[in-house]
């Protein structure tokens, strides 16, 4: 399912999970596990078996805007994040990735999907990689960062010209 993360002025993490499946039995078989550490929260979708995926879960997550690091992974679904100031790592096997108002270092990767990244006040490096999809990157003119963007099948578009392109 999809994962949507946004920041708020609060100091709590709010997770809304919506399960969907073909039958009540399939719905009941999908579990959501949440593990909280001293400085981490992990959310996992657990299926009854690796091959029995007759449904999924979509997540809406609200985090404090001073969040240190964000790591989000999805096998089948898009991932989006807004206004995250810390380090961001998002990876999807089959789904688009959208990140807006990035300020920290980032790694955005998908096998099948487009990547859209909109950065603000960027002074750190970023990595964008997709195998099958396009990449759109918007940077502030003041950006002082090394950006590594690669795609196998797709285009790379940016609002700024690159100072060095490796092929």
Kinemage of the C-alpha trace (Angstrom):
@kinemage 1
@onewidth
@group {chain A} dominant
@subgroup {mainchain}
@vectorlist {calphas} color= white
{ca unk a 1} P 0.000 0.000 0.000
{ca unk a 2} L 0.874 3.629 -0.019
{ca unk a 3} L 2.827 5.472 2.639
{ca unk a 4} L 2.234 9.209 3.141
{ca unk a 5} L 4.346 11.066 5.707
{ca unk a 6} L 3.899 14.690 6.697
{ca unk a 7} L 5.288 16.843 9.465
{ca unk a 8} L 3.418 18.853 12.076
{ca unk a 9} L 4.272 21.295 14.844
{ca unk a 10} L 3.342 18.705 17.479
{ca unk a 11} L 5.732 16.358 19.250
{ca unk a 12} L 3.838 13.101 18.745
{ca unk a 13} L 3.771 10.511 15.994
{ca unk a 14} L 0.328 9.670 14.627
{ca unk a 15} L -0.140 6.578 12.470
{ca unk a 16} L -3.352 5.871 10.579
{ca unk a 17} L -3.413 2.481 8.874
{ca unk a 18} L -6.151 1.439 6.471
{ca unk a 19} L -6.290 -2.248 5.584
{ca unk a 20} L -7.917 -3.473 2.379
{ca unk a 21} L -8.518 -7.022 1.164
{ca unk a 22} L -10.789 -9.172 -0.972
{ca unk a 23} L -12.484 -10.886 1.980
{ca unk a 24} L -12.892 -10.520 5.728
{ca unk a 25} L -10.626 -13.540 6.251
{ca unk a 26} L -7.865 -11.902 4.173
{ca unk a 27} L -8.386 -8.646 6.059
{ca unk a 28} L -8.137 -10.400 9.419
{ca unk a 29} L -4.948 -12.217 8.350
{ca unk a 30} L -3.033 -8.958 7.749
{ca unk a 31} L -1.318 -7.731 10.914
{ca unk a 32} L 0.298 -4.393 11.691
{ca unk a 33} L 3.237 -4.490 14.085
{ca unk a 34} L 4.529 -1.339 15.750
{ca unk a 35} L 7.795 -1.393 17.697
{ca unk a 36} L 8.888 1.672 19.620
{ca unk a 37} L 12.483 2.127 20.708
{ca unk a 38} L 14.021 4.987 22.630
{ca unk a 39} L 14.473 7.073 19.471
{ca unk a 40} L 12.717 4.986 16.809
{ca unk a 41} L 9.313 3.791 15.728
{ca unk a 42} L 9.055 0.870 13.309
{ca unk a 43} L 5.830 -0.056 11.548
{ca unk a 44} L 5.603 -3.333 9.641
{ca unk a 45} L 2.809 -4.950 7.673
{ca unk a 46} L 2.825 -8.697 8.311
{ca unk a 47} L 1.128 -11.080 5.888
{ca unk a 48} L 0.188 -14.701 6.770
{ca unk a 49} L 2.786 -15.968 4.281
{ca unk a 50} L 5.161 -14.335 1.796
{ca unk a 51} L 3.003 -15.376 -1.154
{ca unk a 52} L -0.453 -14.803 0.340
{ca unk a 53} L -0.994 -11.119 -0.328
{ca unk a 54} L -4.697 -10.727 -1.014
{ca unk a 55} L -4.779 -7.194 0.292
{ca unk a 56} L -2.588 -4.525 1.768
{ca unk a 57} L -2.303 -1.553 4.079
{ca unk a 58} L -2.071 2.152 3.339
{ca unk a 59} L -0.427 4.384 5.939
{ca unk a 60} L -0.808 8.058 6.768
{ca unk a 61} L 1.870 9.102 9.226
{ca unk a 62} L 2.267 12.464 10.954
{ca unk a 63} L 5.649 13.110 12.575
{ca unk a 64} L 7.203 16.058 14.451
{ca unk a 65} L 8.885 18.509 12.085
{ca unk a 66} L 12.174 18.185 13.977
{ca unk a 67} L 12.259 14.461 13.177
{ca unk a 68} L 15.844 13.226 12.932
{ca unk a 69} L 15.648 10.498 10.273
{ca unk a 70} L 12.898 9.053 8.127
{ca unk a 71} L 13.148 5.643 6.472
{ca unk a 72} L 10.149 4.343 4.512
{ca unk a 73} L 10.034 1.155 2.415
{ca unk a 74} L 7.216 -0.319 0.346
{ca unk a 75} L 7.059 -3.389 -1.870
{ca unk a 76} L 3.962 -2.300 -3.797
{ca unk a 77} L 2.866 1.262 -3.297
{ca unk a 78} L 3.830 4.861 -3.617
{ca unk a 79} L 5.632 6.790 -0.896
{ca unk a 80} L 5.378 10.514 -0.230
{ca unk a 81} L 6.910 12.788 2.385
{ca unk a 82} L 6.394 16.494 3.049
{ca unk a 83} L 8.492 18.988 5.030
{ca unk a 84} L 10.930 16.507 6.542
{ca unk a 85} L 14.049 18.356 7.679
{ca unk a 86} L 16.207 15.381 8.661
{ca unk a 87} L 17.752 12.572 6.664
{ca unk a 88} L 15.258 10.879 4.317
{ca unk a 89} L 15.493 7.391 2.804
{ca unk a 90} L 12.542 6.139 0.758
{ca unk a 91} L 12.517 2.946 -1.282
{ca unk a 92} L 9.726 1.284 -3.249
{ca unk a 93} L 9.860 -1.725 -5.534
{ca unk a 94} L 6.678 -0.814 -7.427
{ca unk a 95} L 5.507 2.711 -6.833
{ca unk a 96} L 6.230 6.382 -7.312
{ca unk a 97} L 8.152 8.455 -4.795
{ca unk a 98} L 7.339 12.092 -4.086
{ca unk a 99} L 9.285 14.206 -1.617
{ca unk a 100} L 8.519 17.886 -1.074
{ca unk a 101} L 10.380 20.505 0.956
{ca unk a 102} L 13.411 18.309 1.605
{ca unk a 103} L 16.157 20.009 3.628
{ca unk a 104} L 18.418 17.127 4.675
{ca unk a 105} L 20.370 14.403 2.908
{ca unk a 106} L 18.168 12.060 0.927
{ca unk a 107} L 18.106 8.758 -0.924
{ca unk a 108} L 15.037 8.110 -3.085
{ca unk a 109} L 14.889 4.825 -4.974
{ca unk a 110} L 12.275 2.822 -6.866
{ca unk a 111} L 12.416 0.001 -9.373
{ca unk a 112} L 9.154 0.730 -11.182
{ca unk a 113} L 7.951 4.290 -10.744
{ca unk a 114} L 8.720 7.959 -11.119
{ca unk a 115} L 10.538 10.113 -8.588
{ca unk a 116} L 9.567 13.736 -7.898
{ca unk a 117} L 11.754 15.658 -5.444
{ca unk a 118} L 11.354 19.292 -4.431
{ca unk a 119} L 14.125 20.575 -2.183
{ca unk a 120} L 14.436 23.716 -0.050
{ca unk a 121} L 17.576 25.148 1.569
{ca unk a 122} L 19.596 22.184 0.348
{ca unk a 123} L 23.267 22.072 1.376
{ca unk a 124} L 23.665 18.305 1.556
{ca unk a 125} L 23.877 15.534 -1.023
{ca unk a 126} L 21.088 13.516 -2.556
{ca unk a 127} L 20.623 10.278 -4.465
{ca unk a 128} L 17.739 9.536 -6.838
{ca unk a 129} L 17.496 6.212 -8.666
{ca unk a 130} L 14.789 4.506 -10.677
{ca unk a 131} L 15.013 1.680 -13.166
{ca unk a 132} L 11.713 2.232 -14.987
{ca unk a 133} L 10.536 5.810 -14.580
{ca unk a 134} L 11.392 9.465 -14.880
{ca unk a 135} L 12.996 11.741 -12.301
{ca unk a 136} L 11.934 15.354 -11.724
{ca unk a 137} L 14.098 17.409 -9.375
{ca unk a 138} L 13.555 21.003 -8.238
{ca unk a 139} L 16.358 22.687 -6.316
{ca unk a 140} L 16.747 26.180 -4.886
{ca unk a 141} L 19.272 28.348 -6.753
{ca unk a 142} L 21.273 28.458 -3.509
{ca unk a 143} L 21.693 24.661 -3.453
{ca unk a 144} L 25.236 23.563 -2.723
{ca unk a 145} L 24.955 19.810 -3.065
{ca unk a 146} L 26.042 16.847 -5.116
{ca unk a 147} L 23.014 15.160 -6.650
{ca unk a 148} L 23.329 11.690 -8.168
{ca unk a 149} L 20.288 10.967 -10.361
{ca unk a 150} L 20.042 7.843 -12.526
{ca unk a 151} L 17.348 6.097 -14.529
{ca unk a 152} L 17.539 3.204 -16.967
{ca unk a 153} L 14.260 3.801 -18.807
{ca unk a 154} L 13.025 7.386 -18.379
{ca unk a 155} L 14.049 11.035 -18.374
{ca unk a 156} L 15.740 13.244 -15.815
{ca unk a 157} L 14.366 16.785 -15.540
{ca unk a 158} L 15.519 19.603 -13.286
{ca unk a 159} L 14.861 23.308 -12.897
{ca unk a 160} L 18.655 23.928 -12.757
{ca unk a 161} L 21.320 22.966 -15.228
{ca unk a 162} L 23.839 20.384 -14.081
{ca unk a 163} L 27.462 21.408 -13.667
{ca unk a 164} L 28.678 17.893 -14.371
{ca unk a 165} L 26.912 14.959 -15.950
{ca unk a 166} L 28.351 11.436 -15.878
{ca unk a 167} L 27.105 8.977 -18.479
